[in-house]
Each structure stands twice: as C-alpha cells, then as structure tokens.
Amino acid sequence: MATTKIHSLKSARASMIYTELGNGDKKKMHEAEGTTRAAYEVGDMPRDDMATYAEEMRKKHPGRENEGYDIIVSFSPDELKVDNESDLQVAGEHGYKLCKKLFPHSLCYVTVHADSKGG
C-alpha cells in the first residue's frame, strides 16, 4: 500500500536540490560524480525553470508564505521494484497524476528515487 505525505515548501529550489542530489555526504558525492538520485522525472517545465517560477510567484505575491507543496508517495518493495524501469515510470506518472488531481491549476514536477532505506 502506498503512503502519501504532503507538506508546504518555503523554498521550492531548496526542495528540488534535495530531491535531485540529497544532502550531506550523498549530495557531495553526486556533485563530485556529476550524478543525481533521480531515477525518473516528469514535470510541466524543467527543474531549474520550475524553481525560478516558484521564486518569482512568491515575489509577485509578497503575502505568500510558501512557494509550493511537496507530495511524497512511498511504495512498498512488494508493489514496485526499484530496479525495474517500468515500475519507476509508473511511480512517476502516478505522482504526477496525483499532483494534478490535488492541485489542478498548479504546475507539477515529480522526481522518483530508488535510493530509499526501505528499498
């Protein structure tokens, strides 16, 4: 059974850096190797453009506290396999459709990870 968590983001860019590279030693490793932790990505615009758009919208609306929302959907290894490209795509497309269902008038960007502790 999939588990879903949603929380607001003060900085879309900071969140997108984390979803792409991780943090701490993992981030340093990805930066040094020129790799990412993204196993599959889909979005309404490129990653950097999305972060810039969120920043600009926050500037345009100074009373706005958040730049967006983070939706985390976790699947059991019994449901989807991290070493199966098709399963990673299913997870990404599911996340994208969920984002559009929850926030139909908003832009969405989905990053699928295959490096979680639980597999």
C-alpha angles and dihedrals in degrees: 000000000000119000119213129198127180127192136162123256124223088190122026090188093056091049092048091050089053094047091049101041110008120222140277116008092353091057092047091050093050092047092049093046096039091237135124136212091234111118094177133002136190130168149147091256137001117295097253093044089052092053092047091048091052091050092049093049090052091051090047091052105040094183091061112107099188135047096206147311133282116219115193117193115185123192130199117245085241089064104040131011120225091214093054114090091200092054091049089053091048089053092050095047091046090052091049093050090047091052091051091047094050096039106022096171096046136087116253135204123183129196119186118205127201095183104080121132092243094052 
